[in-house]
Amino acid sequence: MSVLFLCCLAASITADARAQATPHQHPVMPSQPRPAGSTPSSGSGAKAEGDGAMPATDHGGMKMGTSHAGMGLPMGHEMSMSFGPLSDSQEASGTAWQPEATPMHAHHSMLGDWQVMTHYNAFLAYDDQSGPRGDDQFNSVNWLMLMATRRVAEDELTFRGMFCLEPLTTTGKGYPLLFQSGEAYRGQPLVDRQHPHDFFMELSARYRRLVNPDTVLSLYVAPSGEPALGPPAFPHRMSAMDNPAAPISHHWLDSTHIAFGVLTAGVAQKTWQLEGSWFNGREPDEDRWDIEHPKLDSYSGRFTWNPSAAWSAQVSHGYLKSPEELHPREHVWRTTASLMHLTKLSGDRHIATTAAWGRNDTGREPTNAWLLESNYMAGRIAVFGRAEYVEKTGEELKLLPDARKIRVKQLSVGLTRELVEKQPYQLGLGASVTYSFKPAVLDARYGRNPVGVWVFLRLRAAAMAH
């Protein structure tokens, strides 16, 4: 499996480099009627460096004829970067949105009438969590996503596959992470460890229809996918993309990003999207290599508002039937709200920030989680940070009494230095440190000042110009 994963990355990077070196022609996408007097979609509204070498030509309501540096396409290729009023750059995980101005790290190419996109983010890391309940591990946190899209007139069809080798590279019980909780391994709850993600993180198909120049209807079907609940999953947030560690608020915000069975319908215009999902509320079991039997027993709704290219806000609510296998009679009502912002400073300098709140209610006393994370990227340097406040129960941390509420705070800071320039990929060397703050009564279990340290190499696709 690991050889296959690395081969896919190598093939994508090689194809990207060859495409940049060898110009060739590509057929124009089929055209789509456009009302008289209307103008092409502006995408992010910001002109990237190198753009403007070709005049923009509108095809099928889609932005075409732009130079896409770092995309694996030489100047002169024609590629869609929007569908009707919706820019591709605002798409995040599942059907979630992010700010339209967010840089897209991917390799793009055309295969006939299909747009093919490859995303990936892989860390080779040493993780050391201190204290009596800490541990250390050499590991790799990683994912690879392949996507193919075809647009004809008012119709669009997208297939997406996302894969992960963490069951192999972080072991079956995941990697050490103080105060993390959620899911199980060999009949015991995973505590102070982040579970590995399943090999099949996503297998989905989405159909969208442009019913008029301003309105898009969508249907998302996934044997493995993400329902309309919560902000974009943390592996896909630009504010978290340089941080190898999962948030300890994960199971209050975006833990449903791998659900075996999802059906989502939505309606969207340029600045808003309204969605409803029917999905499998049970979290994945410890067999991380299979596709579990899909069942639809839970539901959610989400409203997203992007008032400008720099902002994205969402509020969502859902019912999760029996999410934890160790507590099959316990159901969860989850409510989330989040605000994402992308500040473009100048050139390749920008700051991505996410603020989020989540609430889980099992019918007992509800628990809450707050998250604030940011990533400042300036050329070859990225500085990132995360602050969290999470209310966890004694049961979640395997501490008696079970029902007590334990308030945990964490603060993480880190830095990544890019090692290569002007390549279709980015290879960075980085490190981060996390400080945990908890009630003094837990000193005997965690130590007085528990600390987590990561040192890592990070590989991902270079940012596209859009």
Buried (B, 14 or more C-beta within 10 A) or exposed (E): EEEEBBEBBEEBBEBBBEBBEEEEEBEEBEBBEBEEEEEBBBBBEEEBEEBEEBEBBBBBBBBBBBBBBBBBBBBEBBBBBBBBBBBBBBBBBBBBBBBBBBBBBBBBBBEEEBBBBBBBBBBBBEBBBBBEBBBBBEBBBBBBBBBBBBBEEBBBBBBBBBBBBBBBBBBBBBBBBBBBBBBBBEEEBBBBBBBBBBBBBBBBBBEBBBEEBEBBEBBBBBBBBBBBBBBBBBBBBBBBBBBBBBBBBBBBBBBBBBBBBBBBBBBBBBBBBBBBBBBBBBBBBBEBEEEBEBEBBBBBBBBBBBEEBBBBBBBBBBBBBBBBBEBEEBBBBBBBBBBBBBBBEEEBEBBBBBBBBBBBBBEEEBBBBBBBBBBBBBEBEBBBBBBBBBBBBBBBBBBEEEEBEBEBBBBBBBBBEBEEEEBBBBEBEBBBEBEBEBEEEBBEBBBEEBBBBBBBBBBBBBBBBB
